[in-house]
């Protein structure tokens, strides 16, 4: 059992951005709100999966919608209480703890906020292992477990009780509400007993994000940071980080046919005379070095600003920035044939079979 206090906030913030693979955004207001909640002496209990009780019930909370709108539409914490209490009334169950649906970017902080406000433990695990844009891209859907029932509150305070076994239809319904009501909303759902939660969640993702974040916060140089990231990741549920490229952002252009963005870089240092590009659709999905595929979803492709020594989401990437591109293998739960049917490259419109970072860099990982 671990406890989250104020000293975790900055590591979780930067570790969450790193694991977001360019997506999920970053919110200063959310960070400041959590600092206010976790005043000195206030903590949140973080439960390992083996510490949760098989017969007790646990539920998830998450923010949904455009991360860019999060600071324009600040949360008040009351929505956490509203949606969880409504879910408890629907199922007639009390919740022994919460878990984050995705333990990255905004939602890793929102999970801690929810547990703090409700005075309950937070489970050290999540259902995505990185940022994904849609609800079917979760380990619950991969394990044929529906988010039924769930409660959704839009940005205007309207609350919806939703009963839907089909996750794709649930996703479409919630997106329609988001489009019509401010672009930001809050979900409570995936209530299940601990025995199911243990089966579905990717373990230790919150504590791993904090470890990643501590290496970032304490780094005095990029090489120091990279060595620390490799050290904490090599024995994790993910896999060892790998530097994919270093260079300067040339341009960010729209690929109309795919409705994606393309971020292109020109190399520096050891990568001089080489080029790198990343296809982006919410998150960084496919990376190319000299026009050959270098990494692809569900593996994580993330940017580190070499001037600030901090990871940056795609929304903050600008031409002229000096970036390192870091790859991180996805957890095995996202690499099964069943998982790749909903999180592989083809699910985003790119017609190619998934090849892992380990396959493409065998000498680095197995040499």
N, C-alpha and C positions, 0 to 999 in steps of 0.2 A: 504494500500500500504506500502510495506517495501522496504528497500534498502540494497543491499549486498555490503559490503566493505571489506577491508583486514581482519578485525576482524572475518569475517565469514569463512575464508579459512580453518583454522585448525579444527573448529567444523564441517564444511561440509566434510572435509577429513575423520575424524574419525566416524562421524555419517553415512557417506556413506559406509564405510567399515562394520560398524555394521549391517546396513540394507541389505548388500550384501549377507548375509547368507553363507559366506565363499567364494563367487564367485566375479567376477568383478575386482579383483586385486587392486593394489595400485601403483601409479606412483609418485615418488618424482619429476620427471621432469615436469609432468603436474601441480603439486602443485606449483613449483617454477615459471612456466610460468604464472600461474594465479596471483601470487604475483607481478610479473612484470607488468601485465596488470592493476591490481587494485592498482595503485600507490595512495598515499595519495590524497584525493579529487576526485578520480574516483570511481564511484559506478554503480551498475546495479539495475534497478527497478525490484522488485519482485511483481507480480500481483496475488492477490487472484482470485479464479475462478469467484466470483461475480463481479470483476472489469473488466473482459474482455468483449468486445463488441460482441453482437450476430452476427452482419453482417460483422465484420472484420475477416480477415483470419490469422491463426496461423499455424506454421509448426514445425516439430520436427527435431532435429539433434541428432546423436549418433555415437559413435565409435563402430565398430564391429570387431570381431576376437579375437586373443589370447592376453589376458591382459599382459602375461609375455613378449610379444614382444614390449609393448608400449614404454618402456624406450630405447630399442634398435633402435626404429624407431620414433624419436621424431616428434611431429606435429609442424607446423609453424604458425597456425591460418589461413593461406591463404585458406586451404581446407574448412573452415567454410564459407568464403565469396563465394568461387567457387560453392559449392553445393547449397547454398541457392539462389544465383543469378540465377543459371541454373534452379532451380525449379520454381522460379518466372517467368522466361521467358517461361517455358513450360505451366504454368497455366494462365499466363497473370494477376497474382495477386501480389500485394504488401503484405508483411507480417507485421502485427502490433505487433508481438511478437513471441518468440520461446518457446518451452517446451522440457524438457528432456524426451526421450522415457523411460529410467529407471533412476530414481534419486538416484543412488547408486554408490559407488566406483568411477571408472574412469569417468563414464558418468554424475555424478552429477557435477563434476568440468568442464567437457567438455561443459555442458549446459550453465554454467556461462561464460565460455570463449567465446562461440559463441555469446551470448547476448552482452558481452562486446565489442567484435571485431566489431559486426554489429551495435552497438549503439541502441539496441532495448530492450524492457522489456523481462523478463523471467517469464513464468507462474509458479505459486507455485502448481505444481502437476505433475504427471507422469502417464505412461500407464502400469506400472508393479508393482509398490509398493515394489519391492525388485529386486534382480538379477534373470533373467531367460536367458537361452541360445539362444532362438529362437524367431523369429518375431511373430509367431502365438500365443505366450504366452503374448499377450498384451490385454488391455481392448478394443482396436479398433477391433481386430479380434473377441473378445467375443461379441461385438456389431455389428458384420457383416459389418465392415467398412474396406475397403482395403487400402493399401498403394499405391495408384495409381493416378498419376505417382509418381515416386521417382527418385532421383539422387544418384548415388553411385560413390565415388572416391576411387580407390585403393591406396596402399602405393607408387606406382610408378608414381602417378599423372594422370593415365588414368581415364577418367570420362565416366560413363555409364548412359544413360537415359532409365529408365525401365518402361514399361507399363505392369502390370500384376495384374489381379483381384484376383488370387488365392495366398493367403499368404504363403502356404506351398511351392508352386513352386517358389515364390519370394525368400524365405529363401534358397532353394536348389541352385538357380541360383547365389545368392550372395556368398554362401559358396564355390561354384566352383571358382568364381573369387578370393576370398580370398586365397584359396589353391594354386592358380597359380601365385599370385602376392603379396607375402610378408607377408600374414597372418594378416594384419591390414588394415582397410578401414573406410570410413566415409559416413554416410547415411543422406540424407535430404528427408523428406516425411511426410505422414500423414497430408498434408495440409487440413484444414477444417475451416469452419466459427466457431466463438465463441460459437454459440448455440450447435454445435456438440461437441466441446472441453469440454464444461461444463458437458455434458452427459457422456463423456468417461473417463476423467482423474480422478485418485484418488487424492483427494484434499490435499493440505498442506504438501506434502511429502518432499519438499525441506526445508521448515521452521522446520518441525519435525526432519529431519536429523540434522539440525543445533542445535536444542534443545538437542537431544541425544548427539551430539558432545560436546556441552558446559559442560554437566554433566561429560563426560569422561575427558575432558581437565582439569576441575577444581577439580576432585576427588583426595583426599589425601590418600584414602584407598579403597580397594575393596568394603567393606561394605558401605562406603560413596557413591561410584559409583552406586552400586546396588540400594540403596535407591533412588538416584536421577533418575535412569532409570525407576524405578517403578513409581515414582511421575509424570514424564513427559509423560509416555506412557499410564497411566490408563484412561485418558480422551481424548486420541487421536483417529484417525480413525483406528488405529491398535487395541490396547488392552494392558492390563497390562503385563509387562515383568515378566518372571518367571525363577528363577534359576533351571536348570535341573540337574547340576552335577558340582563337582569340583574334579580335579585329575591330574595325570601325564600321558602324552602320552607314551604309550608302543611301538606301531609300526604303520606304515602305509603300508598296503599291498594291492595288486591288486586283485580284484575279477574278474577272467578271464571270467566267464560265463556271467556276467552282464556288463563287461567293466567299472566297477566302482572301486573306492578306498574305503578302510575301515580304518578309524582312530579309534584305540582302546585306552581307558584310564583305569587306575586303580585309585580307589577313595582315597580321603584324607579327613581328618576332619570328618564331619558328614557323609561322603560317604565312609569311610573306610570299606573295605571288600565288596564293591560293584564294579561293572564294568560298563563301558559305551562304546558304539561304535556308529559311524556315517558312514553311507554309503554316498559316495560323487560321484557326476557326474557333474563336473563344480562347482556346489553349494552343500551345505549340505542338503540332501534330506530326509533321514530317520534316526532317532536316537533310540537307544535301551538302556535301563537300565536293567541290569541283564537279557538280552535276551528278554525283553518285550518292545514293541514299546512305546517310550516316547514322540516322536514328529515326524511330517511328513510334507512334502511340501503340500500346499503352505505356511504353517506357517514358520517363520524364525527361523533358528537354527544358532547361531553365537558363536564364540570363543572370550574370553577375556584372554589375557596373564596376569597372576597374578603377574608376576615380573615387567612388564612395565606398567600395568594398562591401556592397550590399546587393542582394538579389532584387530584381525589378520585374514587376508584371508587364505584360505587353502594352498596357495602356500608358506606361511611362517611357517606353522606348522611343527615342527620337534620332533622326539622322545626325551623324557626327559623334554619337556616344561610343565610347570604347568599352567593349563587352567581352567577357569570356562566356562561352557556351558550355554548360556542364550537362552530362547525361547521367541518369540514375536508373538502373533497371527497375521495372515494375515488380511488385510482389507476385509470387507464383499464382496466387488466386486470380490474378487478372490475365494470366497467360494460358489458361486451359482452353480447349476448343470451344466449350460453351461460353466462356467469358469473352473470347475474341469475336464471337458472333455479335456481341453488343458493344465492345470497346475497341475492336481492331480497326485498322486503317480504312477498311471498306465501309465501316459504319459512318464515316465522315465524307464519303464520296470518292475516296482514293482507291482505285482498283489495283491493289497489290496485296500479296500475302505478307503477313507480319514476319519480320526478321528481328530477333532480339539484339540488344547491344552486345550480349555475350557472343552471339554467333558472328557478328560483324567485327568483333575485336577479340578474337579467340586468344591471341598471344598475350594480350593484356590481362585477360581474366583467367586463363588456364596455363599460361607459359611458365 
